[in-house]
Amino acid sequence: MHLLKLMLREEYRLHVSYSSSRMFLAMPVFVFVIALVTSLTMRNLAGNIDLRDMVTSLNAGVCLYGISVGALGFLGRTYVERRQGKYNYIVAMPALLPLSYRSTFLGMYIRDIAFYIALMLGPAISGLVVAGAVVGYSWGAVLSISATLVLSFLLGISLSFAVSVIGSRNRIALLVMVGAIMAVLIGFGVLHLYSMDAFLPSVGFQMALPPFGDDISRAASCLALSVSAFAGLSVLAILCVAETYDGEVKKKGPRANILPSYLRRFAFARSYRPYLAKESVDLLRSGTIGKISFTFIAPLTFLSFATWYINTGLNVPVGFNLVFYASMVGFFGVMLYSWLTNMDTVDYYETLPVSPTRIIRSKLMMFILLTTAISTAFVLTLSVINNETRLLWLALPVLYVTMVYMVVSMSYLTGLHPNSYLFNPQVLLRFALVSMLPETGLTILSFSVDRSPFIAGVAIVAVLGVLLVMTLVLYRRLDRRWSGTGF
């Protein structure tokens, strides 16, 4: 318990260091207000979209949130490997103190469950409870929805924890587990072999209770299955934590001296050549290229399932097309920038004659080199599958412009620490404004491409022109924004 208290304090101090305690504590208030407003207008939304579909989609989103914050196996290993850097973490203390890595990883796991429930899920449930009191929702329904959201989060974070711990020890096991997860999603989204509660039992628990049902025995069985899955995955993950991270000396292999070859390949980058060569070596040696590929492909796959579900499952005549997909691919591509800035600590740049802006620009170049081919291939494949090659003339410019605009906006707002600065509500709000407004505009215009192709095309080209101008302005202001700061 004492270790858990220290870890919670450590996590709080870490997040506060990025902004301030006031700004950090504004985050749950922000979540509470959004949940309250959404819950108050729930009855209006229920007139257009079935409440059952809304709650199912909400639980899927909360489970994905748990998966996104639960990759502690990768993160904890990174903390241990970087314990000689600028910051040290309690999870790395077994190298110095009479602790075991299993105990520190267990503490970090429980810490993150408590931390993210308090930061996000708790305020969201509080907003639902207050709205229930104002509008007069059934307390039984509010209680069951709240409990289901917590169960979905626990299932997501425990799955991610187990996969990351086992995957950090064995890459083949990681590929097998990721393949199994993708197969389950394909069986649900593409082949329609089963419903969501077959692999997310918390949804079955919800559907057996008010306001959707009144089957206590089925609710009890789904609850037992959810708790058992959470406990089983958690125990499996803890048992698979390595006993030590020390003494692992890799044999000298073909990648031991690959920097000169990359220096030759990036000769076109002139003064940025050494930075791009270093980024390439880091990508290969750290294994980040595999994580980046999974991080980029998984959201796109989920996006395809989500749009299919809305188009066919909900029977909402929205009409997603290739232009919409292209804008979303550009939007999701920005996550790769986060990985590029998290491959290694940047503290050591303090001792070198280089500015933060120069490193930011080198990472932007690497981002463009990595994402252009993958994104183009994804959009071309979708155009063939959906028989929409006629829209490629518009979809590809939308893809390239949104991709560059998003990553430059992200780098301007967060520099070399996007994963940290986005916990600052001020930065998060600015990023939401600069990203959601143009994405919403492009999404709405994309729905009109088939009905009014000329007008929609002219409007989309105008939006892309504005985004290009904003991209250029933000890129030129990188020096002013980050030159006076350290690493």
C-alpha positions as a printed Julia matrix, in Angstrom:
487×3 Matrix{Float64}:
   0.0     0.0     0.0
   2.87    2.37    0.81
   4.39    1.64   -2.59
   1.06    2.43   -4.25
   0.82    5.77   -2.42
   4.32    6.69   -3.58
   3.51    5.74   -7.16
   0.3     7.79   -7.13
   2.26   10.77   -5.82
   4.92   10.2    -8.47
   2.32   10.11  -11.24
   0.65   13.29   -9.95
   3.97   15.16   -9.73
   4.9    14.01  -13.23
   1.7    15.34  -14.77
   1.78   18.56  -12.75
   5.33   19.21  -13.96
   4.01   19.58  -17.5
   1.62   22.42  -16.62
   0.46   23.2   -13.07
  -1.68   21.6   -10.4
  -4.53   23.95  -11.28
  -4.46   23.07  -14.95
  -4.05   19.38  -14.24
  -7.01   19.3   -11.87
  -9.06   21.12  -14.52
  -8.99   17.94  -16.63
 -11.56   15.96  -14.56
 -13.74   19.08  -14.37
 -13.58   19.31  -18.16
 -14.59   15.64  -18.49
 -17.39   16.1   -15.95
 -18.91   19.02  -17.88
 -18.8    17.16  -21.2
 -20.41   14.05  -19.64
 -23.05   16.16  -17.92
 -24.05   18.04  -21.08
 -24.09   14.83  -23.13
 -26.19   13.01  -20.53
 -28.65   15.9   -20.27
 -29.26   15.75  -24.04
 -29.37   11.95  -24.15
 -33.13   11.81  -24.67
 -32.89   14.08  -27.71
 -30.18   11.85  -29.2
 -32.21    8.75  -28.4
 -34.86    9.97  -30.81
 -32.43    9.57  -33.73
 -30.11    6.76  -32.56
 -31.1     3.68  -30.62
 -29.98    3.87  -26.96
 -28.79    0.25  -27.09
 -26.41    1.09  -29.94
 -25.19    4.21  -28.16
 -24.34    2.34  -24.95
 -22.69   -0.5   -26.87
 -20.51    1.95  -28.8
 -19.71    3.81  -25.56
 -18.49    0.61  -23.9
 -16.4    -0.25  -26.93
 -14.8     3.2   -26.71
 -14.14    2.87  -22.96
 -12.57   -0.56  -23.53
 -10.32    0.95  -26.2
  -9.39    3.7   -23.73
  -8.36    1.01  -21.24
  -6.29   -0.69  -23.94
  -4.61    2.61  -24.83
  -3.44    3.29  -21.24
  -2.68   -0.3   -20.28
   0.46   -1.08  -22.28
   2.47   -0.98  -19.08
   4.67   -3.86  -20.14
   6.25   -1.75  -22.88
   6.19    1.42  -20.79
   7.61   -0.14  -17.63
  10.44   -1.75  -19.56
  11.23    1.64  -21.09
  11.34    3.23  -17.62
  13.74    0.54  -16.44
  16.01    0.94  -19.45
  16.1     4.74  -18.99
  16.79    4.83  -15.26
  20.13    6.56  -15.93
  18.4     9.48  -17.66
  17.06   12.79  -16.39
  14.19   11.17  -14.47
  14.0     7.92  -12.57
  10.86    6.04  -11.63
   9.86    3.78   -8.76
   9.19    0.94  -11.17
  12.96    0.87  -11.89
  13.96    0.75   -8.2
  14.46   -3.06   -7.95
  17.91   -2.39   -9.44
  18.78   -0.41   -6.28
  16.36   -1.45   -3.52
  15.17   -4.83   -2.13
  12.07   -4.88   -4.33
  10.98   -7.2    -7.11
   9.88   -6.07  -10.56
   6.65   -7.99  -10.08
   5.8    -5.87   -7.04
   6.65   -2.57   -8.79
   4.79   -3.55  -11.98
   1.78   -4.62   -9.89
   1.93   -1.26   -8.1
   2.12    0.59  -11.4
  -0.83   -1.43  -12.75
  -3.05   -0.68   -9.72
  -1.84    2.93   -9.76
  -2.93    3.42  -13.37
  -6.32    1.82  -12.76
  -6.96    4.16   -9.84
  -5.39    7.17  -11.58
  -7.3     6.97  -14.85
 -10.59    6.09  -13.19
 -10.19    9.17  -10.99
  -9.04   11.35  -13.88
 -11.48   10.33  -16.63
 -13.99    7.62  -15.85
 -14.99    8.86  -12.38
 -15.8    12.42  -13.53
 -17.71   11.04  -16.54
 -19.81    8.79  -14.29
 -20.36   11.74  -11.91
 -21.69   13.76  -14.84
 -24.09   10.94  -15.67
 -25.26   10.71  -12.04
 -25.91   14.48  -11.78
 -27.75   14.45  -15.12
 -29.79   11.47  -13.88
 -30.87   13.46  -10.85
 -31.8    16.49  -12.99
 -33.59   14.7   -15.82
 -35.01   11.87  -13.75
 -33.25    8.83  -15.16
 -33.84    5.53  -13.4
 -31.22    5.06  -10.69
 -31.05    1.37  -11.56
 -30.17    2.26  -15.16
 -27.58    4.84  -14.05
 -25.99    2.31  -11.69
 -25.86   -0.47  -14.28
 -24.4     1.83  -16.98
 -21.76    3.11  -14.54
 -20.78   -0.39  -13.43
 -20.61   -1.56  -17.04
 -18.28    1.27  -18.01
 -15.91    0.38  -15.18
 -15.98   -3.3   -16.22
 -15.26   -2.41  -19.86
 -12.32   -0.24  -18.79
 -10.91   -3.0   -16.56
 -11.2    -5.57  -19.35
  -9.4    -3.25  -21.77
  -6.54   -2.3   -19.44
  -5.99   -5.9   -18.25
  -5.88   -7.19  -21.84
  -3.41   -4.48  -22.84
  -1.3    -5.13  -19.71
  -1.09   -8.87  -20.39
  -0.31   -8.46  -24.1
   2.36   -5.82  -23.47
   4.11   -7.75  -20.68
   4.19  -11.03  -22.61
   4.94   -9.27  -25.89
   7.86   -7.35  -24.38
   9.5   -10.72  -23.58
   8.73  -12.58  -26.79
   8.01  -10.98  -30.18
   6.52  -14.16  -31.63
   4.04  -14.33  -28.76
   3.21  -10.68  -29.4
   2.47  -11.37  -33.06
   0.31  -14.38  -32.14
  -1.71  -12.38  -29.61
  -2.17   -9.42  -31.93
  -3.21  -11.78  -34.71
  -5.74  -13.45  -32.4
  -7.22  -10.07  -31.44
  -7.49   -9.03  -35.08
  -9.14  -12.38  -35.91
 -11.74  -11.8   -33.19
 -12.47   -8.32  -34.56
 -12.73   -9.63  -38.12
 -15.09  -12.39  -36.97
 -17.28   -9.73  -35.41
 -17.03   -6.85  -37.9
 -16.52   -8.56  -41.25
 -17.88  -12.08  -40.95
 -20.66  -11.26  -38.44
 -20.13  -14.56  -36.62
 -21.05  -13.23  -33.18
 -22.13  -10.11  -31.32
 -19.9    -7.83  -29.25
 -20.85   -9.39  -25.91
 -19.17  -12.63  -27.07
 -15.73  -11.05  -26.53
 -16.72   -8.09  -24.33
 -18.91   -9.67  -21.62
 -19.51   -6.33  -19.9
 -21.82   -5.46  -22.83
 -23.82   -8.63  -22.13
 -23.98   -7.6   -18.46
 -25.41   -4.22  -19.48
 -27.97   -5.67  -21.9
 -29.32   -7.99  -19.19
 -30.04   -5.08  -16.82
 -32.22   -1.93  -16.96
 -32.93   -0.04  -19.11
 -32.43   -2.83  -21.67
 -33.44   -6.01  -19.84
 -34.28   -7.7   -16.57
 -32.43  -11.02  -16.67
 -30.59  -11.31  -13.36
 -29.13  -14.75  -14.0
 -27.58  -13.68  -17.33
 -26.31  -10.48  -15.74
 -24.68  -12.53  -12.96
 -23.0   -14.89  -15.43
 -21.7   -11.98  -17.56
 -20.49  -10.2   -14.43
 -18.67  -13.34  -13.26
 -17.13  -13.78  -16.71
 -15.99  -10.13  -16.81
 -14.43  -10.27  -13.35
 -12.79  -13.63  -14.08
 -11.32  -12.33  -17.36
  -9.99   -9.21  -15.63
  -8.49  -11.18  -12.74
  -7.07  -13.91  -15.01
  -5.39  -11.46  -17.39
  -4.02   -9.41  -14.48
  -2.54  -12.47  -12.72
  -1.11  -13.78  -15.99
   0.56  -10.43  -16.67
   2.11  -10.2   -13.19
   3.41  -13.77  -13.39
   5.02  -13.01  -16.76
   6.92   -9.93  -15.54
  10.64  -10.58  -15.91
  12.62  -11.17  -12.73
  15.34   -8.82  -13.94
  16.02   -6.37  -16.74
  19.73   -6.27  -16.06
  22.52   -8.13  -17.74
  20.8    -8.49  -21.1
  23.68   -8.06  -23.53
  22.74   -8.62  -27.12
  25.14  -10.29  -29.47
  26.77   -8.17  -32.12
  24.61   -8.56  -35.21
  24.23   -7.13  -38.69
  22.73   -3.92  -37.21
  25.81   -3.16  -35.09
  27.23   -0.57  -37.46
  24.47    0.55  -39.8
  24.73    4.3   -39.2
  27.15    4.96  -42.13
  24.79    3.31  -44.61
  21.92    5.54  -43.47
  24.14    8.6   -43.68
  24.62    7.81  -47.36
  20.91    7.18  -47.93
  19.89   10.55  -46.45
  22.42   12.61  -48.38
  19.5    14.49  -49.95
  18.55   15.9   -46.52
  21.84   17.9   -46.36
  22.25   19.34  -42.85
  19.49   17.09  -41.47
  21.25   13.97  -42.73
  22.81   12.87  -39.39
  19.55   13.37  -37.49
  17.52   11.33  -40.0
  20.17    8.6   -39.99
  20.06    8.47  -36.18
  16.24    8.35  -36.2
  16.37    5.39  -38.6
  18.85    3.49  -36.45
  16.77    4.19  -33.34
  13.64    2.94  -35.11
  15.27   -0.35  -36.04
  17.14   -1.07  -32.82
  14.35   -0.09  -30.44
  11.7    -2.15  -32.24
   9.56    0.98  -32.46
   8.87    0.38  -36.14
   6.69   -2.62  -35.18
   4.83   -0.65  -32.5
   4.29    2.21  -34.96
   2.87   -0.12  -37.59
   0.43   -1.66  -35.09
  -0.53    1.74  -33.65
  -1.28    3.1   -37.1
  -3.05    0.07  -38.57
  -5.19   -0.83  -35.54
  -7.08    2.52  -35.37
  -7.65    2.44  -39.12
  -9.05   -1.08  -38.84
 -11.26    0.0   -35.96
 -12.37    3.02  -38.01
 -13.38    0.69  -40.84
 -15.41   -1.44  -38.41
 -17.01    1.63  -36.84
 -18.08    3.12  -40.17
 -19.37   -0.27  -41.29
 -21.35   -0.55  -38.05
 -22.89    2.9   -38.48
 -23.71    2.35  -42.15
 -25.12   -1.17  -41.83
 -25.78   -1.88  -38.16
 -27.43    1.41  -37.26
 -28.91    1.98  -40.71
 -27.95    5.65  -40.53
 -27.79    7.06  -44.1
 -24.52    8.93  -43.55
 -22.67    7.79  -46.67
 -19.0     7.51  -45.65
 -16.82    7.56  -48.76
 -13.15    7.54  -49.72
 -12.7    11.28  -49.07
 -13.89   10.8   -45.5
 -11.51    7.87  -45.02
  -8.61    9.91  -46.41
  -9.18   12.74  -43.91
  -9.38   10.21  -41.05
  -6.16    8.51  -42.16
  -4.45   11.9   -42.1
  -5.89   12.53  -38.64
  -4.78    9.2   -37.13
  -1.34    9.52  -38.67
  -0.44   12.09  -36.04
  -0.1     9.27  -33.49
   3.08    8.2   -35.23
   4.66   11.5   -34.25
   4.1    10.57  -30.59
   6.01    7.33  -31.12
   8.86    9.13  -32.89
   9.29   11.46  -29.93
   9.16    8.59  -27.44
  11.81    6.27  -28.88
  14.52    7.6   -26.63
  15.11   10.33  -24.09
  16.13   13.66  -25.57
  17.92   14.92  -22.44
  21.36   14.16  -23.87
  20.78   16.74  -26.63
  21.44   19.36  -23.94
  25.15   18.61  -24.28
  25.18   18.91  -28.08
  25.18   22.03  -30.3
  21.64   21.51  -31.55
  18.36   23.29  -30.87
  14.98   21.67  -30.01
  13.53   23.12  -33.21
  16.08   21.31  -35.33
  15.24   17.98  -33.68
  11.52   18.67  -34.1
  12.01   19.32  -37.81
  14.06   16.16  -38.25
  11.25   14.14  -36.62
   8.74   15.84  -38.93
  10.82   14.74  -41.92
  10.98   11.18  -40.62
   7.22   11.27  -40.05
   6.61   12.24  -43.67
   8.97    9.53  -44.93
   7.26    6.86  -42.81
   3.61    7.73  -43.28
   3.35    8.76  -46.91
   3.76    5.3   -48.4
   1.64    3.49  -45.77
  -1.19    6.05  -45.93
  -1.23    6.1   -49.71
  -1.35    2.3   -49.85
  -4.25    2.23  -47.37
  -6.31    4.77  -49.32
  -5.58    3.07  -52.66
  -6.63   -0.3   -51.19
  -9.85    1.16  -49.81
 -10.63    2.77  -53.17
 -10.4    -0.62  -54.87
 -12.35   -2.49  -52.16
 -15.15    0.1   -52.07
 -15.08    0.63  -55.84
 -14.39    4.36  -55.4
 -11.28    4.88  -57.51
 -13.14    7.79  -59.15
 -12.63    9.78  -55.92
  -8.86    9.33  -55.72
  -8.2    12.7   -57.4
  -9.76   14.35  -54.33
  -9.02   11.79  -51.61
  -5.23   11.78  -52.03
  -4.82   15.59  -51.7
  -7.09   15.46  -48.64
  -4.89   12.72  -47.18
  -1.57   14.52  -47.73
  -2.73   17.97  -46.61
  -4.5    16.78  -43.44
  -1.55   14.55  -42.56
   0.99   17.37  -42.81
  -1.3    19.91  -41.16
  -2.01   17.65  -38.19
   1.59   16.73  -37.48
   2.85   20.32  -37.8
   0.05   21.5   -35.48
   0.95   18.78  -32.99
   4.66   19.64  -33.09
   3.93   23.36  -32.68
   1.73   22.79  -29.62
   3.64   20.0   -27.89
   7.21   20.05  -29.25
   9.13   16.89  -28.38
   6.73   15.84  -25.59
   3.24   15.32  -27.1
   2.32   12.52  -24.67
   2.95   14.85  -21.75
   1.7    18.22  -22.99
  -1.66   16.79  -24.08
  -2.47   16.28  -20.38
  -2.39   20.06  -20.07
  -6.05   21.12  -20.59
  -4.99   24.38  -22.29
  -2.87   22.53  -24.84
  -5.52   19.83  -25.22
  -8.21   22.44  -25.9
  -6.05   24.19  -28.51
  -5.24   20.9   -30.17
  -8.92   19.96  -30.19
  -9.78   23.27  -31.86
  -7.08   23.12  -34.55
  -7.83   19.48  -35.32
 -11.57   18.99  -34.89
 -12.76   22.11  -36.73
 -11.14   21.31  -40.1
 -11.82   17.58  -39.69
 -15.48   18.27  -39.03
 -15.66   20.55  -42.07
 -13.99   17.98  -44.33
 -16.24   15.22  -43.0
 -19.41   17.18  -43.69
 -18.23   18.21  -47.17
 -17.24   14.62  -47.99
 -20.88   13.55  -47.55
 -21.82   15.85  -50.46
 -19.22   14.62  -52.92
 -21.59   12.21  -54.69
 -24.62   14.54  -54.6
 -22.89   17.8   -55.65
 -19.41   16.87  -56.83
 -18.47   20.31  -58.23
 -19.58   22.37  -55.24
 -18.18   19.87  -52.74
 -14.91   19.64  -54.66
 -14.45   23.42  -54.77
 -15.28   23.74  -51.06
 -12.87   20.93  -50.09
 -10.08   22.45  -52.18
 -10.7    25.79  -50.44
 -10.44   24.1   -47.02
  -7.23   22.39  -48.06
  -5.83   25.75  -49.19
  -6.54   27.26  -45.78
  -4.93   24.27  -44.05
  -1.81   24.61  -46.2
  -1.48   28.29  -45.27
  -1.92   27.46  -41.57
   0.63   24.67  -41.88
   3.18   27.03  -43.37
   2.57   29.66  -40.67
   2.88   27.15  -37.82
   5.99   25.57  -39.33
   7.74   28.93  -39.59
   6.81   29.74  -36.0
   8.42   26.6   -34.61
  11.63   28.56  -33.94
   9.82   31.25  -31.99
   7.81   28.65  -30.06
  10.59   26.24  -29.02
  14.01   27.87  -29.56
  14.12   29.34  -26.06
  13.25   26.09  -24.33
  15.42   23.19  -23.33
  15.06   19.51  -24.02
